[in-house]
Amino acid sequence: MQIEINKVELRNLQIEDYKQLKISMQHAYNDMEEPYWTEKDIEKLLKIFPEGQLVILVDGKVVGSALSLIVDYKKATSTHTYDKITGNSSFKTHDYDGEVLYGIDVFIHPEYRGLRLGRRLYDARKELCEQLNLKSIIFAGRIPNYNEHSKDLSPKEYIDKVRLKELHDPVLSFQLSNDFHVIRVMRNYLEGDKSSQEYAVLMEWNNIYYDKSPKLINTVKSVIRLGLVQWQMRPLANLEALFEQAEFFIDAVSGYGSDFALFPELFVAPLMADFNHLSEADAIREIARYCEPIKKRFQEMAISYNINIITGSMPMFEDGNLYNVGFLCKRDGSSEMYAKIHITPNEVHYWGMKGGNEIKTFDTDCGKIGIMICYDVEFPELSRLLSDEGMDILFVPFLTDTQNGYTRVKHCAQARAIENECYVAIAGCVGNLPGVNNMDIQYAQTAVFTPSDFAFPSNGVKAETTPNTEMTLIVDVDLNLLKELHEYGSVRILKDRRDDLYKIKKLNVTKPAPIDTTSTKK
């Protein structure tokens, strides 16, 4: 990705966005004459159907948009032109009693393509279609590459070849990959569309939740999909090799529609192989310089794959101290850091690590979450503080070398799920690293744990992987079940606490002083 991005936002279009909207449209449709809506057109759209007009902003700049109307199903599926379906840009065809969300425009600025921002706009349209209980989304899509093949292929033949992936069309290929199906070919649809020779393909996406009788659809997302990575330790030639392997897993779990990807603790350890001639303390400080580049690349992948990524953990050297930290890279482009609070005797002895000093939850587009690294889950006070802040899901990246260590993490994680009435997801590393000191073997079984009540599995295990085998685990968790548990559970642990007898609270602390690393040599 050539452009550095700090923030991605999807929201409803506002009239104040018009100047930026016009500029992006001019870039997106540079093969057409006057390829933009007038400000009066946008004012009309916002007056009659404000919720149907969407924009994507990158660092505050409008780089894409999706504009829509609601129309009658028969009108949408019959032969028509662009002018006819939009009422010659008067939008008088908009009908709140219609059954179809009709897409009249969608575009992404060319400099921001390849980040799957168009997919976000389409996903938002689909959510809107479901929320409004509409039958389907329909639009007539351009086929801008058809002009290159029109001498040899009819529009129907061209569409068939694009469907079979023998040819690529930037618009049609994208629509087909987003679950739209072809209804018919439209002639003379958009005047001046030379690239498509004024042909268009009428396409439809069906809302499987559509109910002819009026029915409110729950607009709040309650089922969250988790994608957990059980990472195989392997020699890595360089940092790019780490990114290649990580992106493979992110692509895989995002392909299943996961909202989160979770990596294990210290999955970056193979990078220490190049520094194995140094002491353990010096070797881990060498790879600490990769912390910022890793964070930046994971931020880019969170945007590109539209998924929230929990980066496991990695060493970070700051103000003379070595920390075990990770990052929550959100799909909106922002990121937040978390640090391991409790450091194991091994980490102190061989690496001279210090514990972090901030206990907090994180707000995401899927609710409030907590993140604790490995040993931290063995201290129940931490998760109780996060629970008091409204945590629904606790993520625990871990690294254990023996089954004894894993058993501690597993059973403590299960206890945290029960006592805090939340889901707990753990992900660990497997395999061995003979070329890295103090990182010889790893044992793991990645899993998702639940509270123990009738709405959940009787053993409190939602799902788990095969031990010591590289794989992913895709799990759906329902936040509404937690809400019901809080109020109507067989036991109500959070409600029944005796706050009149005992309480726990956070304390104000300062960062530790720089450590003398010479005392950490083995």
One Martini backbone bead per residue (centre of mass of N, CA, C, O) as a GRO file, in nm:
protein
  522
    1MET     BB    1   0.092   0.038   0.027
    2GLN     BB    2   0.143   0.381  -0.047
    3ILE     BB    3  -0.068   0.489   0.151
    4GLU     BB    4  -0.097   0.644   0.447
    5ILE     BB    5  -0.305   0.518   0.719
    6ASN     BB    6  -0.514   0.614   1.014
    7LYS     BB    7  -0.827   0.654   0.898
    8VAL     BB    8  -1.147   0.482   0.879
    9GLU     BB    9  -1.475   0.590   0.746
   10LEU     BB   10  -1.825   0.505   0.783
   11ARG     BB   11  -2.097   0.706   0.648
   12ASN     BB   12  -2.309   0.946   0.610
   13LEU     BB   13  -2.395   1.177   0.401
   14GLN     BB   14  -2.297   1.520   0.359
   15ILE     BB   15  -2.310   1.833   0.226
   16GLU     BB   16  -2.009   1.904   0.320
   17ASP     BB   17  -1.887   1.672   0.114
   18TYR     BB   18  -1.910   1.764  -0.184
   19LYS     BB   19  -1.632   1.858  -0.287
   20GLN     BB   20  -1.493   1.581  -0.239
   21LEU     BB   21  -1.690   1.413  -0.403
   22LYS     BB   22  -1.636   1.542  -0.679
   23ILE     BB   23  -1.335   1.480  -0.702
   24SER     BB   24  -1.358   1.168  -0.683
   25MET     BB   25  -1.545   1.133  -0.930
   26GLN     BB   26  -1.352   1.247  -1.142
   27HIS     BB   27  -1.140   1.021  -1.098
   28ALA     BB   28  -1.325   0.767  -1.134
   29TYR     BB   29  -1.465   0.920  -1.416
   30ASN     BB   30  -1.237   0.999  -1.655
   31ASP     BB   31  -1.420   0.872  -1.917
   32MET     BB   32  -1.625   1.106  -1.853
   33GLU     BB   33  -1.864   1.346  -1.882
   34GLU     BB   34  -1.948   1.491  -1.616
   35PRO     BB   35  -1.881   1.278  -1.343
   36TYR     BB   36  -2.116   1.438  -1.163
   37TRP     BB   37  -2.287   1.562  -0.914
   38THR     BB   38  -2.474   1.795  -0.805
   39GLU     BB   39  -2.554   1.972  -0.531
   40LYS     BB   40  -2.861   1.953  -0.577
   41ASP     BB   41  -2.877   1.648  -0.599
   42ILE     BB   42  -2.772   1.585  -0.312
   43GLU     BB   43  -2.990   1.741  -0.161
   44LYS     BB   44  -3.223   1.562  -0.253
   45LEU     BB   45  -3.126   1.292  -0.141
   46LEU     BB   46  -3.104   1.391   0.160
   47LYS     BB   47  -3.410   1.456   0.185
   48ILE     BB   48  -3.545   1.166   0.096
   49PHE     BB   49  -3.258   0.960   0.167
   50PRO     BB   50  -3.014   0.970   0.391
   51GLU     BB   51  -2.956   0.656   0.469
   52GLY     BB   52  -2.867   0.583   0.148
   53GLN     BB   53  -2.604   0.769   0.197
   54LEU     BB   54  -2.260   0.694   0.138
   55VAL     BB   55  -1.926   0.712   0.297
   56ILE     BB   56  -1.571   0.722   0.251
   57LEU     BB   57  -1.307   0.786   0.487
   58VAL     BB   58  -0.964   0.916   0.469
   59ASP     BB   59  -0.847   1.117   0.681
   60GLY     BB   60  -1.122   1.302   0.610
   61LYS     BB   61  -1.146   1.188   0.313
   62VAL     BB   62  -1.330   1.155   0.032
   63VAL     BB   63  -1.315   0.823  -0.158
   64GLY     BB   64  -1.627   0.731  -0.136
   65SER     BB   65  -1.950   0.596  -0.272
   66ALA     BB   66  -2.312   0.532  -0.195
   67LEU     BB   67  -2.611   0.544  -0.387
   68SER     BB   68  -2.976   0.557  -0.310
   69LEU     BB   69  -3.294   0.392  -0.361
   70ILE     BB   70  -3.646   0.341  -0.345
   71VAL     BB   71  -3.821   0.085  -0.527
   72ASP     BB   72  -4.000  -0.080  -0.736
   73TYR     BB   73  -3.968  -0.398  -0.844
   74LYS     BB   74  -4.081  -0.375  -1.133
   75LYS     BB   75  -3.911  -0.130  -1.214
   76ALA     BB   76  -3.627  -0.257  -1.155
   77THR     BB   77  -3.676  -0.525  -1.359
   78SER     BB   78  -3.727  -0.358  -1.584
   79THR     BB   79  -3.686  -0.190  -1.857
   80HIS     BB   80  -3.423   0.064  -1.841
   81THR     BB   81  -3.292   0.370  -1.755
   82TYR     BB   82  -3.120   0.591  -1.577
   83ASP     BB   83  -3.315   0.828  -1.612
   84LYS     BB   84  -3.573   0.673  -1.535
   85ILE     BB   85  -3.493   0.566  -1.241
   86THR     BB   86  -3.421   0.888  -1.154
   87GLY     BB   87  -3.599   1.105  -1.290
   88ASN     BB   88  -3.387   1.291  -1.416
   89SER     BB   89  -3.262   1.361  -1.123
   90SER     BB   90  -3.525   1.391  -0.922
   91PHE     BB   91  -3.617   1.125  -0.754
   92LYS     BB   92  -3.936   1.046  -0.792
   93THR     BB   93  -3.896   0.721  -0.770
   94HIS     BB   94  -3.903   0.736  -0.483
   95ASP     BB   95  -4.021   0.460  -0.253
   96TYR     BB   96  -4.105   0.364   0.066
   97ASP     BB   97  -4.295   0.114  -0.053
   98GLY     BB   98  -4.079  -0.033  -0.159
   99GLU     BB   99  -3.855  -0.339  -0.220
  100VAL     BB  100  -3.596  -0.168  -0.331
  101LEU     BB  101  -3.251  -0.122  -0.340
  102TYR     BB  102  -3.123   0.129  -0.547
  103GLY     BB  103  -2.829   0.165  -0.729
  104ILE     BB  104  -2.686   0.475  -0.860
  105ASP     BB  105  -2.401   0.461  -0.697
  106VAL     BB  106  -2.041   0.370  -0.717
  107PHE     BB  107  -1.718   0.462  -0.564
  108ILE     BB  108  -1.349   0.484  -0.605
  109HIS     BB  109  -1.070   0.615  -0.566
  110PRO     BB  110  -0.792   0.513  -0.732
  111GLU     BB  111  -0.581   0.552  -0.483
  112TYR     BB  112  -0.796   0.345  -0.298
  113ARG     BB  113  -0.753   0.093  -0.429
  114GLY     BB  114  -0.721  -0.237  -0.279
  115LEU     BB  115  -0.886  -0.200   0.026
  116ARG     BB  116  -1.194  -0.285   0.024
  117LEU     BB  117  -1.401  -0.038   0.025
  118GLY     BB  118  -1.629  -0.132  -0.160
  119ARG     BB  119  -1.717  -0.365   0.026
  120ARG     BB  120  -1.815  -0.187   0.256
  121LEU     BB  121  -2.041  -0.052   0.102
  122TYR     BB  122  -2.194  -0.316   0.036
  123ASP     BB  123  -2.232  -0.412   0.326
  124ALA     BB  124  -2.396  -0.162   0.413
  125ARG     BB  125  -2.627  -0.206   0.215
  126LYS     BB  126  -2.713  -0.481   0.322
  127GLU     BB  127  -2.783  -0.385   0.606
  128LEU     BB  128  -2.998  -0.184   0.515
  129CYS     BB  129  -3.182  -0.387   0.376
  130GLU     BB  130  -3.242  -0.546   0.635
  131GLN     BB  131  -3.344  -0.313   0.819
  132LEU     BB  132  -3.579  -0.234   0.595
  133ASN     BB  133  -3.706  -0.487   0.469
  134LEU     BB  134  -3.588  -0.568   0.188
  135LYS     BB  135  -3.569  -0.777  -0.083
  136SER     BB  136  -3.340  -0.601  -0.247
  137ILE     BB  137  -3.060  -0.544  -0.459
  138ILE     BB  138  -3.043  -0.306  -0.732
  139PHE     BB  139  -2.856  -0.279  -1.046
  140ALA     BB  140  -2.668  -0.113  -1.309
  141GLY     BB  141  -2.378  -0.226  -1.446
  142ARG     BB  142  -2.094  -0.171  -1.566
  143ILE     BB  143  -1.862  -0.257  -1.868
  144PRO     BB  144  -1.560  -0.116  -1.927
  145ASN     BB  145  -1.414  -0.370  -2.096
  146TYR     BB  146  -1.594  -0.422  -2.351
  147ASN     BB  147  -1.459  -0.242  -2.573
  148GLU     BB  148  -1.215  -0.456  -2.613
  149HIS     BB  149  -1.449  -0.706  -2.711
  150SER     BB  150  -1.689  -0.624  -2.915
  151LYS     BB  151  -1.591  -0.758  -3.189
  152ASP     BB  152  -1.606  -1.071  -3.058
  153LEU     BB  153  -1.837  -0.996  -2.840
  154SER     BB  154  -2.105  -1.029  -2.680
  155PRO     BB  155  -2.243  -0.940  -2.392
  156LYS     BB  156  -2.309  -1.231  -2.307
  157GLU     BB  157  -2.026  -1.351  -2.361
  158TYR     BB  158  -1.876  -1.162  -2.173
  159ILE     BB  159  -2.017  -1.240  -1.910
  160ASP     BB  160  -1.940  -1.542  -1.915
  161LYS     BB  161  -1.629  -1.493  -1.903
  162VAL     BB  162  -1.631  -1.343  -1.635
  163ARG     BB  163  -1.766  -1.566  -1.466
  164LEU     BB  164  -1.520  -1.777  -1.556
  165LYS     BB  165  -1.245  -1.598  -1.552
  166GLU     BB  166  -1.139  -1.526  -1.852
  167LEU     BB  167  -1.229  -1.242  -1.762
  168HIS     BB  168  -1.188  -0.892  -1.671
  169ASP     BB  169  -1.402  -0.677  -1.470
  170PRO     BB  170  -1.405  -0.421  -1.243
  171VAL     BB  171  -1.720  -0.447  -1.195
  172LEU     BB  172  -1.841  -0.731  -1.249
  173SER     BB  173  -1.644  -0.898  -1.079
  174PHE     BB  174  -1.717  -0.760  -0.813
  175GLN     BB  175  -2.019  -0.829  -0.804
  176LEU     BB  176  -1.994  -1.139  -0.814
  177SER     BB  177  -1.816  -1.153  -0.545
  178ASN     BB  178  -2.091  -1.011  -0.391
  179ASP     BB  179  -2.358  -1.194  -0.464
  180PHE     BB  180  -2.436  -1.121  -0.751
  181HIS     BB  181  -2.688  -1.144  -1.002
  182VAL     BB  182  -2.799  -1.193  -1.320
  183ILE     BB  183  -3.070  -1.074  -1.516
  184ARG     BB  184  -2.973  -0.851  -1.743
  185VAL     BB  185  -2.941  -0.678  -2.039
  186MET     BB  186  -2.872  -0.331  -2.110
  187ARG     BB  187  -2.970  -0.086  -2.328
  188ASN     BB  188  -2.901   0.236  -2.325
  189TYR     BB  189  -2.850   0.327  -2.022
  190LEU     BB  190  -2.575   0.519  -2.043
  191GLU     BB  191  -2.502   0.810  -2.149
  192GLY     BB  192  -2.154   0.811  -2.251
  193ASP     BB  193  -2.068   0.500  -2.210
  194LYS     BB  194  -1.812   0.391  -2.393
  195SER     BB  195  -1.680   0.147  -2.251
  196SER     BB  196  -1.984  -0.003  -2.254
  197GLN     BB  197  -2.162   0.088  -2.492
  198GLU     BB  198  -2.426   0.141  -2.307
  199TYR     BB  199  -2.407  -0.097  -2.134
  200ALA     BB  200  -2.577  -0.316  -1.890
  201VAL     BB  201  -2.601  -0.495  -1.571
  202LEU     BB  202  -2.852  -0.652  -1.421
  203MET     BB  203  -2.855  -0.672  -1.060
  204GLU     BB  204  -2.878  -0.907  -0.768
  205TRP     BB  205  -2.958  -0.901  -0.410
  206ASN     BB  206  -3.070  -1.120  -0.164
  207ASN     BB  207  -3.283  -1.108   0.114
  208ILE     BB  208  -3.320  -1.366   0.345
  209TYR     BB  209  -3.489  -1.175   0.569
  210TYR     BB  210  -3.730  -1.131   0.415
  211ASP     BB  211  -4.058  -0.984   0.496
  212LYS     BB  212  -4.367  -0.905   0.395
  213SER     BB  213  -4.410  -0.859   0.670
  214PRO     BB  214  -4.380  -0.648   0.905
  215LYS     BB  215  -4.036  -0.624   1.038
  216LEU     BB  216  -3.806  -0.612   1.279
  217ILE     BB  217  -3.463  -0.570   1.265
  218ASN     BB  218  -3.185  -0.631   1.423
  219THR     BB  219  -2.931  -0.377   1.422
  220VAL     BB  220  -2.764  -0.531   1.627
  221LYS     BB  221  -2.474  -0.690   1.660
  222SER     BB  222  -2.438  -1.024   1.813
  223VAL     BB  223  -2.273  -1.194   1.609
  224ILE     BB  224  -1.942  -1.308   1.652
  225ARG     BB  225  -1.645  -1.358   1.462
  226LEU     BB  226  -1.376  -1.582   1.519
  227GLY     BB  227  -1.012  -1.579   1.440
  228LEU     BB  228  -0.787  -1.834   1.512
  229VAL     BB  229  -0.425  -1.873   1.558
  230GLN     BB  230  -0.226  -2.162   1.513
  231TRP     BB  231   0.113  -2.127   1.539
  232GLN     BB  232   0.394  -2.212   1.352
  233MET     BB  233   0.705  -2.269   1.423
  234ARG     BB  234   0.954  -2.114   1.204
  235PRO     BB  235   1.171  -2.045   0.988
  236LEU     BB  236   1.285  -1.705   0.903
  237ALA     BB  237   1.438  -1.499   0.682
  238ASN     BB  238   1.232  -1.253   0.743
  239LEU     BB  239   0.995  -1.015   0.783
  240GLU     BB  240   0.837  -1.082   0.521
  241ALA     BB  241   0.780  -1.378   0.597
  242LEU     BB  242   0.596  -1.309   0.830
  243PHE     BB  243   0.385  -1.149   0.667
  244GLU     BB  244   0.306  -1.374   0.472
  245GLN     BB  245   0.195  -1.569   0.690
  246ALA     BB  246  -0.005  -1.375   0.824
  247GLU     BB  247  -0.174  -1.308   0.567
  248PHE     BB  248  -0.277  -1.589   0.516
  249PHE     BB  249  -0.457  -1.596   0.774
  250ILE     BB  250  -0.618  -1.338   0.733
  251ASP     BB  251  -0.743  -1.424   0.467
  252ALA     BB  252  -0.884  -1.676   0.577
  253VAL     BB  253  -1.064  -1.551   0.811
  254SER     BB  254  -1.193  -1.324   0.636
  255GLY     BB  255  -1.328  -1.518   0.428
  256TYR     BB  256  -1.532  -1.604   0.682
  257GLY     BB  257  -1.615  -1.325   0.831
  258SER     BB  258  -1.434  -1.217   1.039
  259ASP     BB  259  -1.388  -0.981   1.309
  260PHE     BB  260  -1.143  -1.153   1.423
  261ALA     BB  261  -0.783  -1.172   1.481
  262LEU     BB  262  -0.572  -1.416   1.653
  263PHE     BB  263  -0.258  -1.404   1.796
  264PRO     BB  264   0.014  -1.502   1.951
  265GLU     BB  265   0.257  -1.515   2.161
  266LEU     BB  266   0.560  -1.456   2.029
  267PHE     BB  267   0.547  -1.523   1.702
  268VAL     BB  268   0.836  -1.362   1.639
  269ALA     BB  269   1.079  -1.544   1.744
  270PRO     BB  270   1.226  -1.647   1.476
  271LEU     BB  271   1.394  -1.372   1.443
  272MET     BB  272   1.625  -1.459   1.659
  273ALA     BB  273   1.819  -1.642   1.491
  274ASP     BB  274   2.022  -1.408   1.394
  275PHE     BB  275   2.090  -1.372   1.735
  276ASN     BB  276   2.213  -1.646   1.875
  277HIS     BB  277   2.507  -1.530   1.952
  278LEU     BB  278   2.360  -1.404   2.165
  279SER     BB  279   2.205  -1.323   2.417
  280GLU     BB  280   1.888  -1.335   2.511
  281ALA     BB  281   1.861  -1.032   2.582
  282ASP     BB  282   1.984  -0.924   2.312
  283ALA     BB  283   1.808  -1.070   2.102
  284ILE     BB  284   1.529  -0.948   2.185
  285ARG     BB  285   1.623  -0.651   2.138
  286GLU     BB  286   1.662  -0.673   1.834
  287ILE     BB  287   1.348  -0.740   1.764
  288ALA     BB  288   1.221  -0.478   1.886
  289ARG     BB  289   1.263  -0.304   1.614
  290TYR     BB  290   0.994  -0.444   1.476
  291CYS     BB  291   0.740  -0.329   1.610
  292GLU     BB  292   0.651  -0.092   1.422
  293PRO     BB  293   0.637  -0.245   1.146
  294ILE     BB  294   0.425  -0.450   1.242
  295LYS     BB  295   0.202  -0.258   1.312
  296LYS     BB  296   0.173  -0.124   1.034
  297ARG     BB  297   0.104  -0.382   0.869
  298PHE     BB  298  -0.147  -0.463   1.036
  299GLN     BB  299  -0.307  -0.211   0.976
  300GLU     BB  300  -0.327  -0.258   0.671
  301MET     BB  301  -0.470  -0.540   0.692
  302ALA     BB  302  -0.721  -0.445   0.845
  303ILE     BB  303  -0.822  -0.275   0.612
  304SER     BB  304  -0.805  -0.470   0.364
  305TYR     BB  305  -0.974  -0.714   0.538
  306ASN     BB  306  -1.187  -0.617   0.736
  307ILE     BB  307  -1.028  -0.651   1.031
  308ASN     BB  308  -0.967  -0.734   1.357
  309ILE     BB  309  -0.637  -0.719   1.506
  310ILE     BB  310  -0.457  -0.941   1.719
  311THR     BB  311  -0.097  -0.944   1.758
  312GLY     BB  312  -0.039  -1.051   2.016
  313SER     BB  313   0.317  -1.054   2.062
  314MET     BB  314   0.603  -0.833   2.146
  315PRO     BB  315   0.888  -0.672   2.164
  316MET     BB  316   0.958  -0.365   2.362
  317PHE     BB  317   1.170  -0.075   2.354
  318GLU     BB  318   1.151   0.157   2.640
  319ASP     BB  319   1.326   0.356   2.831
  320GLY     BB  320   1.514   0.088   2.899
  321ASN     BB  321   1.267  -0.109   2.850
  322LEU     BB  322   1.119  -0.434   2.848
  323TYR     BB  323   0.835  -0.541   2.661
  324ASN     BB  324   0.513  -0.711   2.636
  325VAL     BB  325   0.341  -0.656   2.331
  326GLY     BB  326   0.044  -0.525   2.165
  327PHE     BB  327  -0.217  -0.497   1.900
  328LEU     BB  328  -0.508  -0.319   1.812
  329CYS     BB  329  -0.622  -0.355   1.481
  330LYS     BB  330  -0.842  -0.175   1.322
  331ARG     BB  331  -1.057  -0.143   1.041
  332ASP     BB  332  -1.032   0.189   1.066
  333GLY     BB  333  -0.693   0.221   1.129
  334SER     BB  334  -0.668   0.194   1.417
  335SER     BB  335  -0.476   0.185   1.737
  336GLU     BB  336  -0.384  -0.029   2.023
  337MET     BB  337  -0.216  -0.085   2.324
  338TYR     BB  338  -0.077  -0.369   2.495
  339ALA     BB  339   0.033  -0.519   2.813
  340LYS     BB  340   0.210  -0.707   3.009
  341ILE     BB  341   0.183  -0.733   3.355
  342HIS     BB  342   0.280  -1.028   3.405
  343ILE     BB  343   0.593  -1.169   3.477
  344THR     BB  344   0.782  -1.423   3.437
  345PRO     BB  345   1.059  -1.568   3.558
  346ASN     BB  346   1.181  -1.627   3.280
  347GLU     BB  347   1.160  -1.335   3.160
  348VAL     BB  348   1.345  -1.213   3.376
  349HIS     BB  349   1.599  -1.392   3.363
  350TYR     BB  350   1.658  -1.383   3.037
  351TRP     BB  351   1.532  -1.071   2.952
  352GLY     BB  352   1.434  -0.837   3.149
  353MET     BB  353   1.141  -0.787   3.203
  354LYS     BB  354   0.854  -0.572   3.207
  355GLY     BB  355   0.568  -0.449   3.329
  356GLY     BB  356   0.290  -0.315   3.283
  357ASN     BB  357   0.045  -0.014   3.371
  358GLU     BB  358  -0.229  -0.098   3.200
  359ILE     BB  359  -0.587  -0.112   3.256
  360LYS     BB  360  -0.803  -0.211   2.978
  361THR     BB  361  -1.041  -0.148   2.751
  362PHE     BB  362  -1.202  -0.204   2.419
  363ASP     BB  363  -1.337  -0.037   2.155
  364THR     BB  364  -1.564  -0.177   1.916
  365ASP     BB  365  -1.774  -0.286   1.649
  366CYS     BB  366  -1.821  -0.554   1.871
  367GLY     BB  367  -1.752  -0.415   2.127
  368LYS     BB  368  -1.624  -0.497   2.436
  369ILE     BB  369  -1.279  -0.561   2.515
  370GLY     BB  370  -1.018  -0.789   2.613
  371ILE     BB  371  -0.652  -0.804   2.689
  372MET     BB  372  -0.439  -1.089   2.768
  373ILE     BB  373  -0.116  -1.215   2.852
  374CYS     BB  374  -0.125  -1.518   2.958
  375TYR     BB  375  -0.036  -1.490   3.278
  376ASP     BB  376  -0.270  -1.286   3.336
  377VAL     BB  377  -0.508  -1.508   3.352
  378GLU     BB  378  -0.400  -1.600   3.655
  379PHE     BB  379  -0.540  -1.313   3.737
  380PRO     BB  380  -0.858  -1.231   3.839
  381GLU     BB  381  -0.855  -0.922   3.881
  382LEU     BB  382  -0.827  -0.821   3.593
  383SER     BB  383  -1.094  -0.932   3.464
  384ARG     BB  384  -1.284  -0.790   3.667
  385LEU     BB  385  -1.217  -0.502   3.581
  386LEU     BB  386  -1.310  -0.543   3.286
  387SER     BB  387  -1.599  -0.631   3.351
  388ASP     BB  388  -1.681  -0.358   3.489
  389GLU     BB  389  -1.646  -0.220   3.184
  390GLY     BB  390  -1.804  -0.440   2.975
  391MET     BB  391  -1.691  -0.708   2.897
  392ASP     BB  392  -1.738  -0.979   2.650
  393ILE     BB  393  -1.436  -1.026   2.538
  394LEU     BB  394  -1.152  -1.240   2.591
  395PHE     BB  395  -0.813  -1.209   2.496
  396VAL     BB  396  -0.549  -1.483   2.477
  397PRO     BB  397  -0.232  -1.469   2.426
  398PHE     BB  398   0.000  -1.752   2.402
  399LEU     BB  399   0.297  -1.922   2.569
  400THR     BB  400   0.383  -2.273   2.584
  401ASP     BB  401   0.606  -2.555   2.654
  402THR     BB  402   0.391  -2.712   2.825
  403GLN     BB  403   0.122  -2.880   2.951
  404ASN     BB  404   0.125  -2.744   3.222
  405GLY     BB  405   0.107  -2.451   3.124
  406TYR     BB  406  -0.152  -2.486   2.958
  407THR     BB  407  -0.338  -2.573   3.190
  408ARG     BB  408  -0.333  -2.307   3.335
  409VAL     BB  409  -0.451  -2.135   3.110
  410LYS     BB  410  -0.710  -2.289   3.052
  411HIS     BB  411  -0.845  -2.295   3.342
  412CYS     BB  412  -0.835  -1.990   3.385
  413ALA     BB  413  -1.002  -1.912   3.139
  414GLN     BB  414  -1.256  -2.063   3.223
  415ALA     BB  415  -1.295  -1.908   3.487
  416ARG     BB  416  -1.327  -1.626   3.358
  417ALA     BB  417  -1.589  -1.693   3.203
  418ILE     BB  418  -1.765  -1.757   3.449
  419GLU     BB  419  -1.710  -1.509   3.656
  420ASN     BB  420  -1.766  -1.286   3.395
  421GLU     BB  421  -1.968  -1.354   3.177
  422CYS     BB  422  -1.779  -1.459   2.924
  423TYR     BB  423  -1.566  -1.466   2.664
  424VAL     BB  424  -1.279  -1.689   2.582
  425ALA     BB  425  -0.982  -1.638   2.383
  426ILE     BB  426  -0.728  -1.868   2.274
  427ALA     BB  427  -0.376  -1.840   2.149
  428GLY     BB  428  -0.112  -2.051   2.013
  429CYS     BB  429   0.193  -2.209   1.991
  430VAL     BB  430   0.376  -2.436   1.780
  431GLY     BB  431   0.649  -2.639   1.814
  432ASN     BB  432   0.989  -2.543   1.706
  433LEU     BB  433   1.326  -2.374   1.800
  434PRO     BB  434   1.647  -2.470   1.770
  435GLY     BB  435   1.767  -2.159   1.685
  436VAL     BB  436   1.643  -2.064   1.979
  437ASN     BB  437   1.689  -1.936   2.268
  438ASN     BB  438   1.435  -2.000   2.497
  439MET     BB  439   1.258  -2.153   2.227
  440ASP     BB  440   1.219  -2.463   2.180
  441ILE     BB  441   0.914  -2.527   2.279
  442GLN     BB  442   0.558  -2.599   2.203
  443TYR     BB  443   0.225  -2.572   2.356
  444ALA     BB  444  -0.113  -2.620   2.207
  445GLN     BB  445  -0.478  -2.519   2.249
  446THR     BB  446  -0.705  -2.373   2.087
  447ALA     BB  447  -0.981  -2.155   2.220
  448VAL     BB  448  -1.335  -2.135   2.330
  449PHE     BB  449  -1.495  -1.992   2.607
  450THR     BB  450  -1.766  -2.032   2.841
  451PRO     BB  451  -2.009  -2.022   3.014
  452SER     BB  452  -2.208  -2.211   3.267
  453ASP     BB  453  -2.500  -2.286   3.090
  454PHE     BB  454  -2.773  -2.365   2.900
  455ALA     BB  455  -2.677  -2.176   2.645
  456PHE     BB  456  -2.424  -2.359   2.678
  457PRO     BB  457  -2.188  -2.559   2.694
  458SER     BB  458  -2.146  -2.791   2.942
  459ASN     BB  459  -1.808  -2.754   2.932
  460GLY     BB  460  -1.735  -2.450   2.821
  461VAL     BB  461  -1.676  -2.541   2.509
  462LYS     BB  462  -1.708  -2.420   2.198
  463ALA     BB  463  -1.397  -2.454   2.089
  464GLU     BB  464  -1.126  -2.661   1.941
  465THR     BB  465  -0.825  -2.773   1.869
  466THR     BB  466  -0.567  -2.939   1.768
  467PRO     BB  467  -0.300  -3.034   1.909
  468ASN     BB  468  -0.005  -2.934   1.770
  469THR     BB  469  -0.155  -2.781   1.514
  470GLU     BB  470  -0.172  -2.612   1.238
  471MET     BB  471  -0.439  -2.363   1.262
  472THR     BB  472  -0.779  -2.277   1.257
  473LEU     BB  473  -1.046  -2.089   1.437
  474ILE     BB  474  -1.399  -2.077   1.387
  475VAL     BB  475  -1.616  -1.855   1.584
  476ASP     BB  476  -1.934  -1.812   1.725
  477VAL     BB  477  -2.067  -1.534   1.918
  478ASP     BB  478  -2.332  -1.447   2.152
  479LEU     BB  479  -2.419  -1.157   2.319
  480ASN     BB  480  -2.716  -1.210   2.404
  481LEU     BB  481  -2.652  -1.445   2.597
  482LEU     BB  482  -2.516  -1.266   2.808
  483LYS     BB  483  -2.755  -1.085   2.877
  484GLU     BB  484  -2.934  -1.317   2.980
  485LEU     BB  485  -2.741  -1.420   3.196
  486HIS     BB  486  -2.728  -1.166   3.377
  487GLU     BB  487  -3.054  -1.192   3.440
  488TYR     BB  488  -3.128  -1.542   3.397
  489GLY     BB  489  -2.940  -1.710   3.540
  490SER     BB  490  -2.878  -1.957   3.757
  491VAL     BB  491  -2.643  -1.762   3.797
  492ARG     BB  492  -2.526  -1.422   3.932
  493ILE     BB  493  -2.224  -1.320   3.975
  494LEU     BB  494  -2.218  -1.010   3.930
  495LYS     BB  495  -2.478  -0.946   4.109
  496ASP     BB  496  -2.383  -1.132   4.382
  497ARG     BB  497  -2.189  -0.951   4.491
  498ARG     BB  498  -2.012  -0.831   4.793
  499ASP     BB  499  -1.963  -0.497   4.809
  500ASP     BB  500  -1.983  -0.470   5.130
  501LEU     BB  501  -1.698  -0.649   5.171
  502TYR     BB  502  -1.574  -0.619   4.864
  503LYS     BB  503  -1.298  -0.477   4.659
  504ILE     BB  504  -1.176  -0.364   4.340
  505LYS     BB  505  -0.897  -0.156   4.215
  506LYS     BB  506  -0.740   0.088   4.070
  507LEU     BB  507  -0.410   0.224   4.034
  508ASN     BB  508  -0.181   0.469   4.046
  509VAL     BB  509   0.089   0.465   3.812
  510THR     BB  510   0.426   0.429   3.716
  511LYS     BB  511   0.687   0.399   3.543
  512PRO     BB  512   0.957   0.230   3.521
  513ALA     BB  513   1.271   0.214   3.554
  514PRO     BB  514   1.544   0.165   3.412
  515ILE     BB  515   1.724  -0.116   3.313
  516ASP     BB  516   1.988  -0.337   3.391
  517THR     BB  517   2.095  -0.569   3.153
  518THR     BB  518   2.351  -0.707   3.285
  519SER     BB  519   2.170  -0.882   3.502
  520THR     BB  520   2.034  -1.085   3.261
  521LYS     BB  521   2.243  -1.270   3.223
  522LYS     BB  522   2.302  -1.619   3.208
   0.00000   0.00000   0.00000
